[in-house]
Amino acid sequence: MPKAPGKSYRDGISFVKLIKMFPDNDKSRKWFEKRRWKNGAYCPHCGSFNVQCNVNHPTQTHRCRDCPKKPFFSVKTGTIMHKSKLD
């Protein structure tokens, strides 16, 4: 029975490289925003690009101007990271 491939065959990123890529929360948030919102931030509820950025809120960075209740959201809203406690 063949053995599974060792560590040298695994794809991924080391913890040290990860820390160097994202030394702070702001840098990591900008990286995720650039990949998720290639054409600019949009509301995950209605899809509108009419959003307010850099909102004065402890965890939510954006707010939709077109939704009736004007909900707050962040780059994590609607993703697997939505309920995570990571900043």
All heavy atoms as an XYZ file, in Angstrom:
713
protein
N       0.840     -1.174      0.000
C       0.000      0.000      0.000
C       0.893      1.249      0.000
O       1.751      1.398      0.859
C      -0.893     -0.042      1.244
C      -1.814      1.098      1.368
S      -2.929      0.707      2.747
C      -4.072      1.964      2.526
N       0.691      2.178     -0.973
C       1.551      3.364     -1.047
C       1.257      4.358      0.075
O       0.134      4.477      0.546
C       1.229      3.977     -2.409
C      -0.117      3.451     -2.754
C      -0.249      2.120     -2.080
N       2.300      5.040      0.481
C       2.148      6.046      1.523
C       1.662      7.357      0.912
O       1.861      7.621     -0.263
C       3.484      6.289      2.217
C       3.967      5.135      3.036
C       5.250      5.508      3.747
C       5.706      4.374      4.638
N       6.930      4.740      5.358
N       1.042      8.173      1.719
C       0.593      9.502      1.280
C       1.819     10.382      1.055
O       2.875     10.149      1.633
C      -0.329     10.111      2.327
N       1.684     11.410      0.198
C       2.832     12.288     -0.037
C       3.246     13.025      1.231
O       2.419     13.321      2.092
C       2.336     13.263     -1.093
C       0.873     13.114     -1.146
C       0.527     11.784     -0.572
N       4.516     13.286      1.330
C       5.045     13.990      2.493
C       4.804     15.490      2.398
O       4.165     15.994      1.478
N       5.342     16.205      3.354
C       5.149     17.646      3.422
C       5.688     18.367      2.190
O       5.186     19.404      1.806
C       5.809     18.209      4.674
C       5.118     17.844      5.946
C       5.811     18.477      7.136
C       5.110     18.082      8.414
N       5.777     18.686      9.578
N       6.728     17.838      1.579
C       7.331     18.512      0.429
C       6.389     18.569     -0.773
O       6.578     19.372     -1.676
C       8.628     17.826      0.033
O       8.360     16.491     -0.375
N       5.358     17.729     -0.804
C       4.429     17.703     -1.928
C       3.162     18.508     -1.675
O       2.319     18.633     -2.539
C       4.037     16.256     -2.252
C       5.201     15.445     -2.739
C       5.839     14.546     -1.900
C       5.672     15.603     -4.031
C       6.907     13.808     -2.338
C       6.753     14.861     -4.475
C       7.366     13.972     -3.629
O       8.428     13.263     -4.072
N       3.009     19.035     -0.482
C       1.784     19.755     -0.138
C       1.857     21.205     -0.592
O       2.878     21.868     -0.452
C       1.549     19.722      1.371
C       1.312     18.332      1.891
C       1.121     18.354      3.373
N       1.107     16.983      3.879
C       1.289     16.671      5.127
N       1.503     17.607      6.027
N       1.276     15.421      5.508
N       0.745     21.691     -1.108
C       0.636     23.101     -1.460
C       0.169     23.859     -0.231
O      -0.557     23.334      0.601
C      -0.392     23.310     -2.581
C       0.106     22.763     -3.902
O       1.332     22.725     -4.094
O      -0.736     22.379     -4.728
N       0.554     25.106     -0.158
C       0.108     25.909      0.970
C       1.078     27.030      1.258
O       1.949     27.341      0.455
N       0.926     27.599      2.410
C       1.747     28.723      2.817
C       2.194     28.498      4.258
O       1.422     27.987      5.072
C       0.963     30.045      2.661
C       1.844     31.232      2.919
C      -0.249     30.070      3.539
C       1.200     32.546      2.520
N       3.433     28.863      4.544
C       3.925     28.680      5.905
C       3.380     29.782      6.810
O       2.991     30.855      6.348
C       5.457     28.703      5.926
O       5.926     30.015      5.694
N       3.393     29.517      8.094
C       2.915     30.493      9.067
C       3.791     31.749      9.038
O       3.289     32.868      9.123
C       2.900     29.867     10.464
C       2.337     30.768     11.515
C       0.980     31.064     11.531
C       3.146     31.327     12.470
C       0.449     31.906     12.487
C       2.632     32.160     13.441
C       1.274     32.455     13.441
N       5.082     31.572      8.874
C       6.011     32.703      8.828
C       5.713     33.589      7.615
O       5.653     34.818      7.732
C       7.478     32.203      8.797
C       8.441     33.355      8.579
C       7.806     31.452     10.072
N       5.481     32.973      6.466
C       5.158     33.745      5.263
C       3.817     34.466      5.425
O       3.650     35.606      5.001
C       5.121     32.835      4.040
C       4.965     33.581      2.749
C       5.088     32.678      1.551
C       4.932     33.482      0.276
N       5.014     32.628     -0.912
N       2.866     33.817      6.059
C       1.554     34.408      6.310
C       1.669     35.656      7.190
O       1.076     36.691      6.898
C       0.639     33.378      6.965
C      -0.808     33.777      7.175
C      -1.528     33.862      5.838
C      -1.503     32.794      8.081
N       2.458     35.583      8.237
C       2.663     36.722      9.136
C       3.365     37.870      8.403
O       3.045     39.035      8.611
C       3.470     36.293     10.385
C       2.682     35.284     11.204
C       3.856     37.489     11.235
C       1.332     35.770     11.687
N       4.294     37.544      7.524
C       4.988     38.587      6.757
C       4.046     39.251      5.751
O       4.141     40.450      5.500
C       6.206     38.015      6.041
C       7.351     37.715      6.981
C       8.532     37.144      6.247
C       9.658     36.812      7.218
N      10.793     36.185      6.533
N       3.139     38.472      5.157
C       2.186     39.027      4.197
C       1.174     39.943      4.879
O       0.762     40.950      4.316
C       1.413     37.900      3.480
C       2.193     37.190      2.421
S       1.254     35.815      1.714
C      -0.129     36.641      0.962
N       0.747     39.562      6.084
C      -0.298     40.296      6.795
C       0.168     40.686      8.188
O      -0.245     40.093      9.183
C      -1.574     39.455      6.879
C      -2.048     38.946      5.553
C      -2.083     37.590      5.291
C      -2.443     39.829      4.562
C      -2.519     37.122      4.066
C      -2.877     39.365      3.339
C      -2.914     38.011      3.087
N       1.011     41.711      8.291
C       1.515     42.106      9.602
C       0.464     42.753     10.502
O       0.627     42.809     11.713
C       2.633     43.091      9.279
C       2.292     43.619      7.936
C       1.575     42.510      7.229
N      -0.626     43.255      9.905
C      -1.683     43.871     10.710
C      -3.038     43.639     10.051
O      -3.131     43.177      8.919
C      -1.426     45.368     10.920
C      -1.248     46.119      9.611
O      -2.011     45.869      8.661
O      -0.348     46.967      9.547
N      -4.107     43.947     10.779
C      -5.469     43.702     10.293
C      -5.807     44.529      9.071
O      -6.513     44.068      8.173
C      -6.481     43.990     11.399
C      -6.428     42.969     12.500
O      -5.934     41.859     12.308
N      -6.923     43.334     13.661
N      -5.330     45.759      9.016
C      -5.638     46.637      7.891
C      -5.072     46.082      6.585
O      -5.739     46.094      5.555
C      -5.091     48.039      8.159
C      -5.597     49.060      7.164
O      -6.830     49.094      6.933
O      -4.771     49.800      6.604
N      -3.864     45.571      6.630
C      -3.233     45.004      5.441
C      -3.996     43.766      4.954
O      -4.234     43.595      3.768
C      -1.783     44.643      5.759
C      -1.000     44.127      4.619
C       0.046     45.104      4.235
C       0.931     44.483      3.168
N       1.754     45.427      2.516
N      -4.423     42.917      5.885
C      -5.162     41.716      5.491
C      -6.547     42.071      4.948
O      -7.007     41.485      3.972
C      -5.266     40.730      6.646
O      -5.927     41.301      7.735
N      -7.221     43.046      5.564
C      -8.539     43.468      5.073
C      -8.434     44.007      3.647
O      -9.242     43.671      2.776
C      -9.132     44.538      5.983
C     -10.520     45.003      5.551
C     -11.061     46.111      6.432
N     -10.167     47.239      6.587
C     -10.032     48.233      5.678
N     -10.727     48.211      4.573
N      -9.215     49.229      5.917
N      -7.427     44.816      3.364
C      -7.241     45.366      2.013
C      -6.979     44.261      0.997
O      -7.462     44.308     -0.130
C      -6.103     46.385      2.006
C      -6.488     47.681      2.679
C      -5.344     48.666      2.688
C      -5.763     49.938      3.407
N      -4.664     50.895      3.523
N      -6.219     43.224      1.401
C      -5.932     42.103      0.499
C      -7.226     41.358      0.151
O      -7.477     41.047     -1.007
C      -4.928     41.158      1.166
C      -4.485     40.032      0.298
C      -3.461     40.036     -0.597
C      -5.047     38.710      0.248
N      -3.356     38.803     -1.202
C      -4.315     37.971     -0.698
C      -6.096     38.093      0.924
C      -4.596     36.652     -0.982
C      -6.372     36.773      0.624
C      -5.628     36.060     -0.317
N      -8.054     41.080      1.172
C      -9.324     40.388      0.928
C     -10.269     41.245      0.085
O     -10.948     40.735     -0.805
C     -10.006     40.004      2.249
C      -9.482     38.728      2.834
C      -8.653     38.753      3.944
C      -9.808     37.504      2.279
C      -8.166     37.581      4.487
C      -9.323     36.320      2.811
C      -8.497     36.369      3.923
N     -10.346     42.536      0.363
C     -11.211     43.428     -0.419
C     -10.798     43.453     -1.884
O     -11.647     43.426     -2.775
C     -11.177     44.841      0.152
C     -11.959     44.997      1.436
C     -11.889     46.402      2.004
O     -11.173     47.261      1.458
O     -12.562     46.643      3.028
N      -9.514     43.487     -2.143
C      -9.006     43.530     -3.517
C      -9.406     42.269     -4.287
O      -9.728     42.329     -5.466
C      -7.485     43.675     -3.488
C      -6.851     43.876     -4.817
C      -5.359     44.122     -4.630
C      -4.655     44.216     -5.947
N      -3.201     44.376     -5.776
N      -9.414     41.124     -3.614
C      -9.774     39.873     -4.280
C     -11.278     39.654     -4.369
O     -11.773     39.141     -5.355
C      -9.116     38.698     -3.580
C      -7.756     38.468     -4.200
C      -6.700     38.199     -3.186
N      -5.368     38.243     -3.774
C      -4.623     39.342     -3.810
N      -5.074     40.473     -3.355
N      -3.409     39.315     -4.308
N     -12.018     40.052     -3.358
C     -13.465     39.830     -3.373
C     -14.186     40.861     -4.227
O     -15.122     40.529     -4.948
C     -14.027     39.870     -1.951
C     -15.526     39.627     -1.967
C     -16.084     39.338     -0.633
N     -17.494     38.993     -0.797
C     -18.368     39.049      0.158
N     -18.012     39.393      1.365
N     -19.621     38.741     -0.067
N     -13.780     42.115     -4.120
C     -14.459     43.201     -4.814
C     -13.542     43.799     -5.874
O     -13.030     44.905     -5.725
C     -14.881     44.284     -3.821
C     -15.863     43.833     -2.791
C     -16.880     42.954     -2.965
C     -15.942     44.259     -1.427
N     -17.587     42.802     -1.797
C     -17.038     43.597     -0.846
C     -15.202     45.140     -0.650
C     -17.397     43.782      0.480
C     -15.560     45.324      0.672
C     -16.646     44.651      1.229
N     -13.348     43.080     -6.970
C     -12.426     43.524     -8.026
C     -12.881     44.815     -8.685
O     -12.068     45.614     -9.133
C     -12.258     42.415     -9.056
C     -11.549     41.222     -8.484
C     -11.411     40.099     -9.457
C     -10.690     38.968     -8.740
N     -10.821     37.712     -9.297
N     -14.187     45.039     -8.738
C     -14.727     46.253     -9.365
C     -15.222     47.256     -8.334
O     -15.991     48.146     -8.663
C     -15.874     45.892    -10.319
C     -15.405     44.999    -11.445
O     -14.325     45.195    -11.977
N     -16.194     44.015    -11.796
N     -14.813     47.093     -7.096
C     -15.253     47.979     -6.021
C     -16.233     47.277     -5.099
O     -16.861     46.289     -5.471
N     -16.372     47.812     -3.905
C     -17.257     47.207     -2.903
C     -18.716     47.265     -3.349
O     -19.144     48.244     -3.942
C     -17.096     47.942     -1.572
N     -19.444     46.195     -3.073
C     -20.881     46.144     -3.372
C     -21.622     45.499     -2.208
O     -21.051     44.751     -1.428
C     -21.150     45.382     -4.674
C     -20.702     43.945     -4.647
C     -21.540     42.937     -4.179
C     -19.443     43.584     -5.102
C     -21.136     41.626     -4.152
C     -19.028     42.275     -5.081
C     -19.872     41.298     -4.604
O     -19.459     39.994     -4.569
N     -22.888     45.824     -2.107
C     -23.725     45.313     -1.019
C     -24.002     43.818     -1.226
O     -24.476     43.422     -2.293
C     -25.037     46.094     -0.962
S     -26.203     45.471      0.280
N     -23.742     42.969     -0.227
C     -24.021     41.545     -0.360
C     -25.519     41.230     -0.303
O     -25.941     40.138     -0.645
C     -23.291     40.921      0.823
C     -23.202     42.005      1.830
C     -23.115     43.286      1.060
N     -26.334     42.214      0.102
C     -27.779     42.006      0.217
C     -28.504     42.321     -1.089
O     -29.359     41.564     -1.524
C     -28.348     42.858      1.350
C     -27.633     42.671      2.647
N     -27.753     41.536      3.425
C     -26.753     43.463      3.302
C     -26.987     41.646      4.493
N     -26.364     42.815      4.456
N     -28.167     43.463     -1.721
C     -28.891     43.871     -2.930
C     -27.988     43.966     -4.167
O     -28.488     44.105     -5.265
C     -29.588     45.216     -2.700
S     -28.474     46.627     -2.583
N     -26.669     43.919     -3.988
C     -25.744     43.974     -5.119
C     -25.393     45.380     -5.573
O     -24.675     45.557     -6.546
N     -25.865     46.403     -4.886
C     -25.621     47.788     -5.263
C     -24.174     48.191     -5.002
O     -23.568     47.789     -4.011
C     -26.548     48.715     -4.473
O     -26.187     50.059     -4.683
N     -23.626     49.004     -5.907
C     -22.285     49.557     -5.732
C     -22.336     50.893     -4.993
O     -21.306     51.494     -4.730
C     -21.594     49.741     -7.083
C     -21.083     48.445     -7.656
C     -21.853     47.713     -8.543
C     -19.832     47.968     -7.304
C     -21.384     46.524     -9.073
C     -19.357     46.778     -7.815
C     -20.134     46.048     -8.705
N     -23.529     51.350     -4.649
C     -23.699     52.611     -3.933
C     -23.523     52.350     -2.439
O     -24.484     52.253     -1.689
C     -25.071     53.213     -4.232
C     -25.242     54.595     -3.639
O     -24.281     55.220     -3.193
N     -26.473     55.066     -3.623
N     -22.259     52.212     -2.020
C     -21.956     51.906     -0.625
C     -21.058     52.977     -0.017
O     -20.284     53.627     -0.713
C     -21.279     50.526     -0.467
C     -22.169     49.410     -0.929
C     -19.964     50.481     -1.176
N     -21.203     53.138      1.263
C     -20.362     54.055      2.025
C     -19.225     53.228      2.616
O     -19.451     52.213      3.267
C     -21.185     54.705      3.130
C     -20.430     55.664      3.987
C     -21.293     56.226      5.114
O     -22.468     55.881      5.240
N     -20.711     57.074      5.925
N     -17.987     53.659      2.397
C     -16.816     52.936      2.892
C     -16.256     53.597      4.142
O     -16.533     54.762      4.413
C     -15.733     52.888      1.830
S     -16.263     52.081      0.320
N     -15.451     52.845      4.880
C     -14.790     53.326      6.096
C     -15.784     53.923      7.101
O     -15.609     55.026      7.596
C     -13.696     54.330      5.755
C     -12.633     53.713      4.882
O     -12.254     52.566      5.084
N     -12.161     54.451      3.905
N     -16.818     53.175      7.373
C     -17.867     53.578      8.310
C     -17.306     53.527      9.732
O     -16.469     52.691     10.066
C     -19.073     52.622      8.182
C     -20.164     52.987      9.162
C     -19.615     52.653      6.781
N     -17.773     54.418     10.582
C     -17.336     54.453     11.974
C     -18.110     53.397     12.770
O     -19.076     53.690     13.463
C     -17.552     55.850     12.562
C     -16.912     55.997     13.922
O     -16.095     55.180     14.316
N     -17.297     57.043     14.630
N     -17.672     52.150     12.632
C     -18.296     51.010     13.296
C     -17.168     50.081     13.737
O     -16.175     49.939     13.018
C     -19.239     50.293     12.313
C     -20.095     49.258     12.949
N     -19.650     47.978     13.201
C     -21.377     49.297     13.374
C     -20.623     47.279     13.757
N     -21.680     48.046     13.868
N     -17.277     49.441     14.893
C     -16.169     48.620     15.386
C     -15.794     47.427     14.497
O     -14.630     47.076     14.413
C     -16.622     48.151     16.762
C     -18.012     48.598     16.946
C     -18.378     49.524     15.843
N     -16.764     46.796     13.839
C     -16.448     45.607     13.050
C     -16.883     45.695     11.588
O     -16.319     45.025     10.741
C     -17.095     44.356     13.658
O     -18.509     44.547     13.702
C     -16.563     44.067     15.040
N     -17.878     46.477     11.284
C     -18.396     46.578      9.926
C     -17.791     47.804      9.237
O     -17.835     48.891      9.775
C     -19.924     46.665      9.937
C     -20.600     45.552     10.700
C     -20.303     44.174     10.149
O     -20.373     43.950      8.941
N     -19.955     43.249     11.012
N     -17.245     47.608      8.041
C     -16.495     48.676      7.375
C     -17.277     49.401      6.286
O     -16.830     50.429      5.797
C     -15.220     48.100      6.744
O     -15.581     47.022      5.871
C     -14.270     47.590      7.820
N     -18.433     48.856      5.881
C     -19.210     49.438      4.785
C     -20.685     49.517      5.157
O     -21.158     48.806      6.040
C     -19.054     48.591      3.519
C     -17.658     48.551      3.005
N     -16.675     47.793      3.586
C     -17.081     49.194      1.967
C     -15.553     47.957      2.920
N     -15.768     48.807      1.938
N     -21.413     50.355      4.417
C     -22.854     50.490      4.626
C     -23.524     50.753      3.284
O     -23.081     51.597      2.513
C     -23.136     51.646      5.575
C     -24.577     51.740      5.980
C     -24.749     52.795      7.035
N     -26.053     52.629      7.647
C     -26.463     53.273      8.697
N     -25.685     54.151      9.280
N     -27.663     53.077      9.185
N     -24.615     50.018      3.002
C     -25.345     50.185      1.746
C     -26.231     51.427      1.811
O     -26.941     51.641      2.791
C     -26.200     48.956      1.457
S     -27.090     49.071     -0.115
N     -26.216     52.216      0.747
C     -27.052     53.415      0.696
C     -28.383     53.147     -0.003
O     -29.291     53.966      0.068
C     -26.308     54.522     -0.042
C     -25.129     55.063      0.725
C     -24.460     56.182     -0.036
N     -23.396     56.792      0.738
C     -22.223     57.121      0.244
N     -21.951     56.926     -1.028
N     -21.311     57.679      1.019
N     -28.502     52.005     -0.690
C     -29.720     51.711     -1.444
C     -30.707     50.801     -0.718
O     -31.899     50.858     -0.992
C     -29.372     51.093     -2.799
C     -28.760     52.105     -3.758
O     -28.972     53.325     -3.547
O     -28.074     51.693     -4.713
N     -30.246     49.949      0.172
C     -31.159     49.069      0.923
C     -32.018     49.916      1.862
O     -31.532     50.899      2.425
C     -30.373     48.047      1.745
S     -29.673     46.698      0.779
N     -33.274     49.546      2.056
C     -34.171     50.329      2.918
C     -33.660     50.518      4.349
O     -33.794     51.589      4.915
C     -35.471     49.519      2.920
C     -35.398     48.649      1.736
C     -33.954     48.416      1.442
N     -33.062     49.483      4.932
C     -32.586     49.599      6.316
C     -31.117     50.027      6.396
O     -30.557     50.107      7.482
C     -32.777     48.272      7.045
C     -34.242     47.930      7.235
C     -34.399     46.680      8.061
C     -35.875     46.379      8.254
N     -36.088     45.203      9.082
N     -30.490     50.272      5.259
C     -29.095     50.707      5.183
C     -28.170     49.839      6.048
O     -27.522     50.317      6.978
C     -28.974     52.167      5.596
C     -29.953     53.076      4.889
C     -29.260     54.235      4.252
C     -30.196     55.199      3.583
N     -30.914     54.756      2.470
N     -28.095     48.534      5.737
C     -27.323     47.618      6.582
C     -25.809     47.836      6.502
O     -25.272     48.228      5.473
C     -27.684     46.241      6.028
C     -27.993     46.499      4.595
C     -28.655     47.852      4.578
N     -25.154     47.571      7.626
C     -23.696     47.558      7.674
C     -23.223     46.200      7.180
O     -23.905     45.194      7.341
C     -23.208     47.744      9.116
C     -23.421     49.117      9.669
C     -24.479     49.373     10.511
C     -22.556     50.148      9.357
C     -24.674     50.628     11.049
C     -22.742     51.412      9.880
C     -23.801     51.654     10.728
N     -22.019     46.148      6.613
C     -21.416     44.878      6.227
C     -19.913     45.045      6.118
O     -19.399     46.158      6.158
C     -22.013     44.346      4.912
C     -21.791     45.239      3.718
C     -20.707     45.052      2.879
C     -22.684     46.263      3.423
C     -20.510     45.872      1.780
C     -22.506     47.078      2.323
C     -21.409     46.880      1.502
N     -19.221     43.924      6.003
C     -17.768     43.940      5.842
C     -17.401     42.983      4.720
O     -18.271     42.321      4.137
C     -17.074     43.529      7.138
O     -17.217     42.151      7.357
N     -16.131     42.877      4.447
C     -15.664     41.986      3.395
C     -15.950     40.521      3.747
O     -16.057     39.672      2.869
C     -14.157     42.215      3.100
C     -13.299     41.719      4.239
C     -13.742     41.609      1.788
N     -16.161     40.215      5.034
C     -16.450     38.846      5.457
C     -17.925     38.471      5.313
O     -18.259     37.291      5.296
C     -16.044     38.651      6.918
C     -14.575     38.802      7.179
C     -14.139     38.438      8.579
C     -15.027     38.857      9.670
N     -14.562     38.493     11.014
N     -18.820     39.450      5.193
C     -20.254     39.186      5.127
C     -20.587     38.293      3.932
O     -20.198     38.574      2.805
C     -21.041     40.505      5.024
O     -20.700     41.335      6.125
C     -22.541     40.255      5.019
N     -21.298     37.208      4.202
C     -21.708     36.292      3.150
C     -20.637     35.305      2.730
O     -20.777     34.624      1.724
N     -19.544     35.202      3.490
C     -18.484     34.257      3.172
C     -18.352     33.245      4.313
O     -19.027     33.346      5.340
C     -17.120     34.966      2.995
O     -16.695     35.480      4.273
C     -17.209     36.089      1.998
N     -17.467     32.313      4.148
C     -17.209     31.323      5.182
C     -16.620     31.975      6.435
O     -16.716     31.442      7.530
C     -16.283     30.213      4.631
C     -16.282     29.007      5.554
C     -14.875     30.744      4.408
C     -15.649     27.785      4.964
N     -16.061     33.157      6.294
C     -15.453     33.880      7.406
C     -16.473     34.739      8.170
O     -16.114     35.383      9.153
C     -14.338     34.788      6.894
C     -13.196     34.070      6.227
S     -12.178     33.198      7.399
C     -11.436     34.552      8.262
N     -17.716     34.755      7.738
C     -18.718     35.661      8.282
C     -18.854     35.613      9.808
O     -18.876     36.639     10.463
C     -20.076     35.405      7.626
C     -21.161     36.301      8.110
N     -21.245     37.621      7.750
C     -22.189     36.084      8.955
C     -22.288     38.172      8.338
N     -22.881     37.260      9.084
N     -18.944     34.451     10.370
C     -19.156     34.321     11.825
C     -17.848     34.130     12.596
O     -17.869     33.922     13.801
C     -20.071     33.128     12.120
C     -21.479     33.291     11.574
C     -22.259     34.241     12.421
C     -23.692     34.303     11.896
N     -24.551     35.142     12.683
N     -16.714     34.215     11.914
C     -15.451     33.997     12.616
C     -15.128     35.172     13.535
O     -15.566     36.295     13.303
C     -14.306     33.791     11.629
O     -13.907     35.022     11.082
N     -14.354     34.908     14.550
C     -13.982     35.952     15.481
C     -12.698     36.649     15.057
O     -12.220     37.524     15.749
C     -13.843     35.377     16.887
C     -15.180     34.893     17.417
C     -15.096     34.440     18.841
C     -16.480     33.967     19.276
N     -16.570     33.736     20.681
N     -12.149     36.242     13.927
C     -10.948     36.904     13.399
C     -11.317     38.296     12.895
O     -12.355     38.485     12.314
C     -10.343     36.087     12.264
C      -9.804     34.723     12.624
C      -9.393     33.989     11.370
C      -8.636     34.835     13.587
N     -10.434     39.255     13.121
C     -10.658     40.607     12.611
C     -10.581     40.650     11.098
O     -10.003     39.840     10.463
C      -9.621     41.568     13.198
C      -9.828     41.756     14.705
O     -10.930     41.494     15.190
O      -8.856     42.166     15.349
